[in-house]
Amino acid sequence: SSGINAEYGDIWADLLSSLKTRSTNRGNKNVIMLGTPSAGKTTLVSKILDSRDTDRVVHNPGVDFNYLTIKDEEKERIGQIGVHSTSYKNFLPYVLTKERMSTSMVVIVLSLEKPWTLDDELFYWTSLLEEHIKSLEIDEREMARLRQNVVDLFCSYKTPEQKEEEKKREEDEEVVLPMAEGALVTNLGVPVIIVLSKVDCMSTLQKENDFS
Protein backbone atom coordinates (compact mmCIF):
# COMPACT_ATOMS: atom_id res chain seq x y z
CA SER A 1 0.00 0.00 0.00
CA SER A 2 2.80 2.43 0.91
CA GLY A 3 4.48 1.64 -2.40
CA ILE A 4 1.32 2.50 -4.33
CA ASN A 5 0.86 5.75 -2.38
CA ALA A 6 4.46 6.70 -3.04
CA GLU A 7 3.99 6.02 -6.75
CA TYR A 8 0.88 8.20 -6.92
CA GLY A 9 2.67 10.85 -4.88
CA ASP A 10 5.40 10.98 -7.51
CA ILE A 11 2.82 11.24 -10.31
CA TRP A 12 1.03 14.15 -8.64
CA ALA A 13 4.33 15.89 -7.89
CA ASP A 14 5.36 15.62 -11.56
CA LEU A 15 1.94 16.82 -12.71
CA LEU A 16 1.95 19.87 -10.46
CA SER A 17 5.53 20.70 -11.35
CA SER A 18 4.66 20.49 -15.06
CA LEU A 19 1.61 22.69 -14.56
CA LYS A 20 3.59 25.34 -12.70
CA THR A 21 6.35 25.34 -15.34
CA ARG A 22 3.91 25.65 -18.24
CA SER A 23 1.94 28.45 -16.58
CA THR A 24 5.16 30.36 -15.92
CA ASN A 25 6.63 29.91 -19.39
CA ARG A 26 3.45 30.69 -21.32
CA GLY A 27 1.25 33.68 -20.92
CA ASN A 28 1.84 37.26 -19.83
CA LYS A 29 -1.58 37.17 -18.19
CA ASN A 30 -3.35 34.42 -16.31
CA VAL A 31 -7.01 33.31 -16.48
CA ILE A 32 -8.18 30.73 -13.94
CA MET A 33 -11.46 29.03 -14.79
CA LEU A 34 -13.24 27.27 -11.91
CA GLY A 35 -16.38 25.14 -11.92
CA THR A 36 -17.79 21.66 -11.46
CA PRO A 37 -16.72 18.94 -13.94
CA SER A 38 -19.89 19.38 -16.00
CA ALA A 39 -20.20 23.17 -15.79
CA GLY A 40 -19.11 23.78 -19.39
CA LYS A 41 -15.57 25.10 -18.86
CA THR A 42 -14.06 23.16 -21.77
CA THR A 43 -16.71 24.43 -24.19
CA LEU A 44 -16.20 28.00 -23.02
CA VAL A 45 -12.43 27.75 -23.41
CA SER A 46 -12.75 26.29 -26.90
CA LYS A 47 -14.89 29.26 -27.94
CA ILE A 48 -12.35 31.88 -26.90
CA LEU A 49 -9.18 30.12 -28.02
CA ASP A 50 -7.76 30.24 -31.52
CA SER A 51 -8.57 26.84 -33.05
CA ARG A 52 -5.54 27.15 -35.30
CA ASP A 53 -3.21 26.66 -32.33
CA THR A 54 -3.32 22.86 -32.46
CA ASP A 55 -0.77 22.42 -29.65
CA ARG A 56 -2.31 24.94 -27.30
CA VAL A 57 -4.29 22.53 -25.11
CA VAL A 58 -2.52 20.47 -22.47
CA HIS A 59 -4.82 17.92 -20.81
CA ASN A 60 -3.92 16.68 -17.33
CA PRO A 61 -6.07 14.81 -14.79
CA GLY A 62 -8.24 17.44 -13.13
CA VAL A 63 -6.83 20.47 -14.94
CA ASP A 64 -6.31 21.76 -18.47
CA PHE A 65 -3.81 24.37 -19.50
CA ASN A 66 -4.35 26.43 -22.66
CA TYR A 67 -2.98 29.66 -24.04
CA LEU A 68 -4.46 32.40 -26.16
CA THR A 69 -2.26 34.40 -28.51
CA ILE A 70 -3.03 38.13 -28.45
CA LYS A 71 -2.54 40.08 -31.67
CA ASP A 72 -2.83 43.76 -32.54
CA GLU A 73 -4.82 45.25 -35.42
CA GLU A 74 -1.97 44.36 -37.80
CA LYS A 75 -2.16 40.71 -36.67
CA GLU A 76 1.22 40.99 -34.96
CA ARG A 77 1.67 38.89 -31.82
CA ILE A 78 1.88 41.13 -28.76
CA GLY A 79 1.46 38.61 -25.95
CA GLN A 80 -0.23 35.53 -24.57
CA ILE A 81 -2.85 34.71 -21.98
CA GLY A 82 -2.53 31.45 -20.08
CA VAL A 83 -5.89 29.78 -19.39
CA HIS A 84 -6.18 27.21 -16.60
CA SER A 85 -9.38 25.22 -16.20
CA THR A 86 -10.00 23.03 -13.16
CA SER A 87 -12.71 21.54 -10.97
CA TYR A 88 -10.43 20.78 -8.04
CA LYS A 89 -9.50 23.15 -5.24
CA ASN A 90 -6.07 21.56 -4.72
CA PHE A 91 -4.77 23.13 -7.94
CA LEU A 92 -5.55 26.71 -6.94
CA PRO A 93 -2.29 27.31 -5.01
CA TYR A 94 -0.31 26.30 -8.11
CA VAL A 95 -2.07 28.61 -10.56
CA LEU A 96 -2.84 31.64 -8.36
CA THR A 97 0.34 32.57 -6.54
CA LYS A 98 1.24 35.77 -4.72
CA GLU A 99 3.47 36.77 -7.62
CA ARG A 100 0.69 36.30 -10.18
CA MET A 101 -2.13 38.07 -8.36
CA SER A 102 -1.66 41.31 -10.32
CA THR A 103 -1.77 39.53 -13.70
CA SER A 104 -4.59 37.08 -13.01
CA MET A 105 -8.33 36.95 -13.47
CA VAL A 106 -10.72 34.31 -12.11
CA VAL A 107 -13.74 33.05 -14.05
CA ILE A 108 -16.32 31.00 -12.14
CA VAL A 109 -18.49 28.94 -14.49
CA LEU A 110 -21.95 27.97 -13.22
CA SER A 111 -24.29 25.70 -15.17
CA LEU A 112 -28.00 26.42 -15.56
CA GLU A 113 -28.62 22.71 -16.06
CA LYS A 114 -29.47 22.58 -12.34
CA PRO A 115 -30.23 26.20 -11.41
CA TRP A 116 -31.19 25.26 -7.85
CA THR A 117 -27.49 24.55 -7.17
CA LEU A 118 -26.25 27.99 -8.29
CA ASP A 119 -26.18 29.62 -4.85
CA ASP A 120 -24.31 26.74 -3.23
CA GLU A 121 -21.76 26.47 -6.04
CA LEU A 122 -21.12 30.21 -6.14
CA PHE A 123 -20.65 30.30 -2.37
CA TYR A 124 -18.29 27.31 -2.55
CA TRP A 125 -15.97 28.78 -5.18
CA THR A 126 -15.93 32.35 -3.85
CA SER A 127 -15.28 31.11 -0.29
CA LEU A 128 -12.50 28.86 -1.55
CA LEU A 129 -10.96 31.73 -3.50
CA GLU A 130 -11.16 34.12 -0.56
CA GLU A 131 -9.61 31.58 1.79
CA HIS A 132 -6.77 30.88 -0.65
CA ILE A 133 -5.96 34.56 -1.16
CA LYS A 134 -5.85 35.08 2.62
CA SER A 135 -3.37 32.20 2.86
CA LEU A 136 -1.00 34.07 0.50
CA GLU A 137 -0.40 36.61 3.31
CA ILE A 138 -0.11 39.60 0.99
CA ASP A 139 0.94 42.74 2.89
CA GLU A 140 -1.65 45.49 3.37
CA ARG A 141 -0.04 48.00 1.02
CA GLU A 142 0.17 45.51 -1.86
CA MET A 143 -3.39 44.28 -1.24
CA ALA A 144 -4.66 47.86 -1.31
CA ARG A 145 -2.93 48.33 -4.68
CA LEU A 146 -4.45 45.11 -6.04
CA ARG A 147 -7.93 46.11 -4.88
CA GLN A 148 -7.60 49.54 -6.47
CA ASN A 149 -6.55 47.86 -9.72
CA VAL A 150 -9.79 45.85 -9.66
CA VAL A 151 -11.85 49.00 -9.04
CA ASP A 152 -10.09 50.81 -11.90
CA LEU A 153 -10.63 47.85 -14.21
CA PHE A 154 -14.37 47.64 -13.62
CA CYS A 155 -14.89 51.41 -13.69
CA SER A 156 -13.11 51.74 -17.03
CA TYR A 157 -14.84 48.76 -18.68
CA LYS A 158 -16.67 49.51 -21.90
CA THR A 159 -18.81 47.23 -24.03
CA PRO A 160 -17.76 46.66 -27.67
CA GLU A 161 -20.68 48.90 -28.69
CA GLN A 162 -19.46 51.73 -26.46
CA LYS A 163 -15.93 51.43 -27.85
CA GLU A 164 -17.24 51.54 -31.40
CA GLU A 165 -19.33 54.60 -30.61
CA GLU A 166 -16.29 56.37 -29.15
CA LYS A 167 -14.32 55.62 -32.31
CA LYS A 168 -17.07 57.17 -34.41
CA ARG A 169 -17.01 60.29 -32.24
CA GLU A 170 -13.19 60.26 -32.34
CA GLU A 171 -12.93 60.71 -28.61
CA ASP A 172 -9.38 60.38 -27.26
CA GLU A 173 -10.05 61.19 -23.63
CA GLU A 174 -11.01 58.16 -21.58
CA VAL A 175 -14.04 58.64 -19.35
CA VAL A 176 -13.98 56.64 -16.11
CA LEU A 177 -17.38 56.21 -14.47
CA PRO A 178 -17.73 55.95 -10.68
CA MET A 179 -18.31 52.55 -9.11
CA ALA A 180 -22.00 51.72 -8.73
CA GLU A 181 -23.37 51.64 -5.19
CA GLY A 182 -23.20 48.16 -3.70
CA ALA A 183 -20.64 46.92 -6.24
CA LEU A 184 -17.42 45.20 -5.11
CA VAL A 185 -18.47 45.07 -1.48
CA THR A 186 -16.02 42.18 -1.23
CA ASN A 187 -12.89 43.00 -3.24
CA LEU A 188 -10.45 40.07 -3.30
CA GLY A 189 -7.73 41.95 -5.16
CA VAL A 190 -8.23 39.89 -8.31
CA PRO A 191 -10.98 40.37 -10.94
CA VAL A 192 -13.73 37.74 -10.67
CA ILE A 193 -16.23 37.11 -13.48
CA ILE A 194 -19.28 34.86 -13.13
CA VAL A 195 -20.33 33.01 -16.30
CA LEU A 196 -23.65 31.18 -16.63
CA SER A 197 -23.40 28.28 -19.05
CA LYS A 198 -25.94 25.93 -20.67
CA VAL A 199 -28.64 28.61 -20.78
CA ASP A 200 -30.46 26.51 -23.38
CA CYS A 201 -31.41 24.13 -20.55
CA MET A 202 -33.87 26.68 -19.19
CA SER A 203 -36.37 26.12 -21.97
CA THR A 204 -36.31 22.36 -21.28
CA LEU A 205 -36.77 22.92 -17.54
CA GLN A 206 -39.70 25.22 -18.16
CA LYS A 207 -41.33 22.76 -20.53
CA GLU A 208 -40.79 19.50 -18.65
CA ASN A 209 -40.87 20.63 -15.03
CA ASP A 210 -42.90 23.81 -15.15
CA PHE A 211 -39.80 25.59 -13.89
CA SER A 212 -39.77 29.37 -14.14
N, C-alpha and C positions, 0 to 999 in steps of 0.2 A: 504493500500500500504506500509506504513512504517513497519507494522508487517511482511509482506512478505519479505521486504528488510532486516529486522533484522534477520529473519530466515535464509535467504540465506547467510547473513554475518557470522552467526554462523557456517554454514556448511563449508564455505570456510576457516574460521579460524581453524576449526578442521582438515580439509584436509591438510592445509599447515603445521600445527603443527605435524600431523602424518608423513608427508613427511620428514620434517626436522629431526624428531626423528629417523626414519628408516634409513635415509642417514647417520646419525651420528653413529648409533649403528652397522651398517653393512658396511663393506668395508674399507680397509686400503687405497685404492685409489678410485678415483672418475671419472667416464666417463659420460659426459653430451652430449646426442645426440639430435641435433636440426634439424628441418625440417618441411615442411608442413604436414598436416594430411595424405596425400596419397603418401608421399615421399618414403616409404618403410622401415621406422625405425624399426617397429615391426619384419619384416622379417629378417632384418640384426641382430637384437638382438637375435632372436631365433637361428640364425646360430652360434653365438659365445658363447651362454650359454650352460651349461651342461643340457641336457634334463632330466637327472635323478633327478635334483633338482626340484621336483614337486611343492614346496612351494616358489620358488624363485621369482615368478612374482607377483607383487602387482599392480592391475589395479585401477587407480583413474581417475576421469574426467579430461582429458587434460594432464595427465602425468602418466607414468608407472615407477615403480621402480623395478629393478632386481639386482641380485648379482651373480657374477661369482667366484667360488672357485678356487684358484690357488694352484696347487700341484707341488711338485718337481719330480725328475726322479724316486724316490721310491714311488710315489703316496701319499706322506704325505702332508697334508694340511699345507700351509705356509702363507696363507693370503686370502683376498677377495677383489674383485673390485666391487664397487657399480656402477650400470648403470642406469642413469636417461634418459628417453626419453620423449620429449615434443614438442608440436607445438606452445606453447603459451609463449610469452615473460615475462608474469607476474610471471612465476615460476623460472626464472633465478636467482633472488636474494636469493632464498631459497636453491638452489643447488650449486651455485658458490659463496661462501662467501670469505671474506678476509683470513680467517683461512685455507681455503681449496684450495687456489690458487696453492700452491706448490705440492699438491697431485692430481690435477685434469687435465683432458684432455677433449677437446671439439671436437666432431665429427659433422660436418654439412653434412646432407644427402640431395643430390639433385637428383631429378628424371629426367631421359632422356625421360620420356613419353611426355613431352612438352619441348624440348631442347631450344626453344626460350625464356623460362622464366629463364634460368639458371643464367644469369648475374644479373637480378633483385633480384632473391632469394639469391644469394651469397652476394650481396651488402647489402641486408636487414639483414641477420643474422650476418655478420661480423661487420656491423655498430652497431647493437644492442649489440653485445658482447663487442665491444670497448667502447661504451657508458657506459655499466654496470660496466666494470672494472675501468673506470675513476671514477665512483661514489663510489667505494670502498675506495678511497683516501688512497692508499697504499703509504708509504713514499718512497722517491727516492732511498735510499740505498736498501730497500727490493725489490723494483721493478727492480733495476739493477741486483740483485741476481736472481730473477725469470727469467728475460730475458736471463741471461747467462746460466741458467739451460736449457732453451729451445734450445739455440745454441748448448750446449754440447750434448743434446739428439739427435738432428738431425745430428750433425757431427759424432756421434758414431753409428748411425743406420746401421745395416747390414741386408741384405736379408737372408732368411733361407738358400739359396744356398751358400752365402758367409760364413755363420757360419759353414755349413757342410764342406766346403772346408778348413777352418781354423782348424777344428778338424782333418781332414785327414793329414794336414801338422804339426799338434801338435804344433801350435803356441800359446804361453801363453801371449805374449805381445800384448796389444790392440793397434791397429793403429787408430788414430783419424784423419780423413781427414778434410781439411779446408772447410769452408762454401763456397758454390758456389756463384759466383758474381750475385747479384740481388736477392738472396734468403733472406727471412726474413727481407725485407725492413720495414715492419710493424711487430714489435715483441710485442705481447700483454702480454707477461709474462706467458702465458699458451699455451701448445701445441694445435694446431688446425689442424685437418685432414679433408679433403674434400673427401666424398665418392659419387660416381655416381652410382645410383641404376637403375634398370629396363633397363639395356643396351639392352635387347632383343627387346625393342620397336623400336630400330633404324631400324631393318630390315623391320618392318611393315611400318614405316614412309617412308622409301626409296621406298618400293613397291607401297604403296597406294597414296602417295603424291609427289612422285619424289623428296623426301627430301634427300639431301646429305651434 
